Amino acid sequence: MYKLLIWEGFTDYADGCSPALELENVKCWYGGTNDTWYIELVGSSLVLPKGTLVIEEFQTTEETQ
């Protein structure tokens, strides 16, 4: 299980991500179409735009292998 925490305003950081998102399975990318940063939980279909608050647990494929 991974806990993903994103809070409003995380895009204030230079790279678009806050230190709390320093996880191997989480990546950030810039969506040029919408001019905004996005967060993606690698290995799942979860993609969150900036300003989102999420505190949730996710089952990972690594645990089922």
Residue frames as qw, qx, qy, qz and C-alpha x, y, z in Angstrom:
[[0.000, 0.887, 0.462, 0.000, 0.00, 0.00, 0.00],
 [0.385, 0.146, -0.008, 0.911, 1.12, 3.50, -0.78],
 [0.053, -0.802, -0.473, 0.361, -0.29, 6.65, 0.74],
 [0.370, 0.386, 0.293, 0.793, -0.46, 9.57, -1.66],
 [0.170, -0.765, -0.402, 0.474, -0.82, 13.04, -0.19],
 [0.313, 0.353, 0.303, 0.828, -1.29, 16.10, -2.34],
 [0.101, -0.706, -0.489, 0.503, -2.30, 19.46, -1.00],
 [0.319, 0.895, 0.273, 0.151, -3.43, 22.66, -2.64],
 [0.054, -0.968, 0.241, 0.049, -0.52, 24.87, -3.57],
 [0.826, -0.273, 0.372, 0.323, 2.08, 22.17, -4.16],
 [0.656, 0.590, 0.225, 0.412, 2.87, 23.82, -7.50],
 [0.141, -0.981, 0.134, -0.003, 4.60, 26.62, -5.60],
 [0.681, -0.454, 0.463, 0.341, 7.71, 24.45, -5.70],
 [0.093, 0.633, -0.497, -0.586, 10.12, 24.98, -8.57],
 [0.015, 0.145, -0.927, -0.346, 9.69, 21.49, -9.99],
 [0.561, -0.164, -0.390, -0.712, 5.94, 21.49, -9.54],
 [0.765, -0.291, -0.573, -0.043, 6.00, 18.96, -6.70],
 [0.436, -0.774, 0.283, -0.362, 6.22, 19.27, -2.97],
 [0.060, 0.493, -0.846, 0.195, 8.75, 17.28, -0.92],
 [0.643, -0.058, 0.612, -0.458, 5.93, 15.07, 0.34],
 [0.855, 0.427, 0.042, -0.292, 5.67, 13.57, -3.13],
 [0.157, 0.655, -0.734, -0.080, 9.19, 12.19, -3.16],
 [0.776, -0.061, 0.594, -0.202, 8.05, 8.63, -3.79],
 [0.262, -0.225, 0.800, 0.490, 9.29, 6.20, -6.41],
 [0.235, 0.412, 0.855, 0.208, 5.82, 5.47, -7.72],
 [0.132, 0.873, 0.373, -0.285, 4.74, 9.09, -8.01],
 [0.467, 0.049, 0.313, 0.826, 5.74, 11.33, -10.87],
 [0.149, 0.765, 0.263, -0.568, 4.88, 14.88, -11.82],
 [0.429, 0.191, 0.544, 0.695, 4.54, 16.28, -15.29],
 [0.116, 0.435, 0.070, -0.890, 3.48, 19.51, -16.94],
 [0.430, 0.528, 0.723, 0.115, 0.35, 19.44, -19.05],
 [0.188, -0.131, 0.246, 0.942, 1.02, 22.11, -21.64],
 [0.104, -0.474, -0.688, -0.540, -2.52, 21.91, -22.99],
 [0.409, -0.783, -0.459, -0.100, -3.98, 23.04, -19.70],
 [0.195, 0.676, -0.317, 0.636, -0.93, 25.01, -18.54],
 [0.647, -0.602, 0.240, -0.402, -0.85, 23.14, -15.27],
 [0.054, 0.421, -0.894, 0.146, 1.12, 20.55, -13.34],
 [0.867, -0.152, -0.233, -0.413, -0.25, 17.05, -12.93],
 [0.328, -0.462, 0.792, -0.229, 0.56, 14.24, -10.54],
 [0.815, 0.139, -0.437, -0.355, 0.43, 10.63, -11.61],
 [0.672, -0.408, 0.592, -0.178, 0.55, 7.52, -9.46],
 [0.317, 0.461, -0.758, -0.334, 2.67, 5.23, -11.61],
 [0.074, 0.001, -0.997, 0.015, 1.05, 1.88, -12.27],
 [0.181, 0.538, 0.745, -0.351, -2.49, 3.14, -11.86],
 [0.226, 0.613, 0.524, 0.547, -4.95, 5.25, -13.79],
 [0.276, -0.845, -0.338, 0.308, -4.87, 8.01, -11.19],
 [0.418, 0.282, 0.095, 0.858, -3.90, 11.40, -12.57],
 [0.220, -0.794, -0.473, 0.313, -4.57, 14.47, -10.46],
 [0.300, 0.745, 0.087, 0.590, -4.45, 18.13, -11.45],
 [0.278, 0.199, -0.435, 0.833, -2.92, 20.79, -9.26],
 [0.356, -0.276, 0.196, -0.871, -4.82, 22.00, -6.21],
 [0.788, -0.198, -0.484, -0.325, -6.10, 18.53, -5.37],
 [0.315, -0.488, 0.672, -0.459, -6.17, 17.12, -1.86],
 [0.877, 0.012, -0.404, -0.261, -6.09, 13.35, -1.70],
 [0.233, -0.477, 0.789, -0.309, -5.28, 11.08, 1.20],
 [0.916, 0.100, -0.014, -0.388, -5.89, 7.52, 0.13],
 [0.494, -0.399, 0.762, 0.126, -4.34, 4.09, 0.08],
 [0.700, 0.487, -0.312, -0.419, -3.74, 2.22, -3.15],
 [0.889, -0.129, 0.435, 0.070, -3.12, -1.46, -3.73],
 [0.162, 0.730, -0.539, -0.387, 0.00, -1.88, -5.84],
 [0.891, 0.305, -0.277, -0.191, 0.75, -4.58, -8.38],
 [0.283, 0.542, -0.737, 0.289, 4.06, -5.33, -6.68],
 [0.435, -0.275, 0.670, -0.535, 2.25, -6.78, -3.69],
 [0.866, 0.177, 0.220, -0.413, 0.22, -9.20, -5.80],
 [0.640, 0.557, -0.521, -0.096, 3.15, -10.66, -7.73]]
